[in-house]
Amino acid sequence: MIEIFLKTLPFFALIGLGYQACRSGFFTAEAAAYLTKFVFYFALSAMLFRFAANLSLSEIFNWWFVAAYLWGCFVVYAIATAVAFLRRRSIEEAAVEAQCAVIGNTGFLGVPMLIVLMGEAAAGPVLMVLSLDLIVFSSIIVILITGSRDGRMSMGILKTVGMGLVKNPMIVSMVLGLAWSSTGWAVPGPVNEFLAILGAAATPGALFAIGASLAGKSAERVQVAGWLSFCKLVLHPLAVAFAALLLFPVPVFDAAVMIAAASLPVAGNVYILAQHYGVAPQRVSASILISTALSIVTVSVVIAWVSDMAGIVPGG
């Protein structure tokens, strides 16, 4: 456990560095926004394209994997939604809270950290988790909030969802990478080197950007944020583990990566959506801050467990 903690510590130290740099005023909020934009549109996209271009669809997509992950997600989603309704929250607020309970920071934290710690073989399962989070749950929250406000489903809602997916550089880079992979052609040497150099900036850049974004977060509504952090850091990986290890025939290594991805703290894009729609942004902000702080320990515990289960030597 201590060994795993020491291996994950540098990743969280980079988050702490970004937090302190922005908190102290050395790194402005505007600079943090542009760093995030660079990582999102360039560095992380290059990394995702390069991984996807060197994988076949069969190495990423597996129906049992999808079923196990979605089963675990929807169980926790339902629990968080039920608790929100018991507190007499609206459909919009319940949708945002449920999103906090199941959407981890897979893009900015999971892709860089899990592939380094669990090996490049983890790329396929991590990309699958990222795809499901972006396609399924990002669509659900938009449909629930917009549909609740309009009082009905409409083609306008579906158009909004579709445009959101088409404009997301992570989805676009993965689709283009898989499209290239399907041709059977190797990525040309100079192009591969270019992508490798640019993609190498994704890990430190993304982690620093997470920390910088946390500097502007507040810890208001701590009780609710604590509950949502518990859902994300404890209930979500447990539900996914139950599904992947007991209900569905998921290969043990893929299950290990899936569970590790499920243990990640609340994603920053949940806050972006909450702020965009004006639904409980302070609650989401606190959930991101608290879950990220606690994940320094909880993620290490989960990775230690699944690594032992799957015979993985982290970072080896």
Secondary structure, 3 states (H helix, E strand, C coil): CHHHHHHHHHHHHHHHHHHHHHHCCCCCHHHHHHHHHHHHHHHHHHHHHHHHHCCCHHHHCCHHHHHHHHHHHHHHHHHHHHHHHHCCCCHHHHHHHHHHHHCECHHHHHHHHHHHHHCHHHHHHHHHHHHHHHHHHHHHHHHHHHHHHHCCCCHHHHHHHHHHHHCCHHHHHHHHHHHHHHHCCCCCHHHHHHHHHHHHCHHHHHHHHHHHHHCCCCCCCHHHHHHHHHHHHHHHHHHHHHHHHHHCCCCHHHHHHHHHHHCCCECHHHHHHHHHHCCCHHHHHHHHHHHHHHHHHHHHHHHHHHHHHHCCCCCC
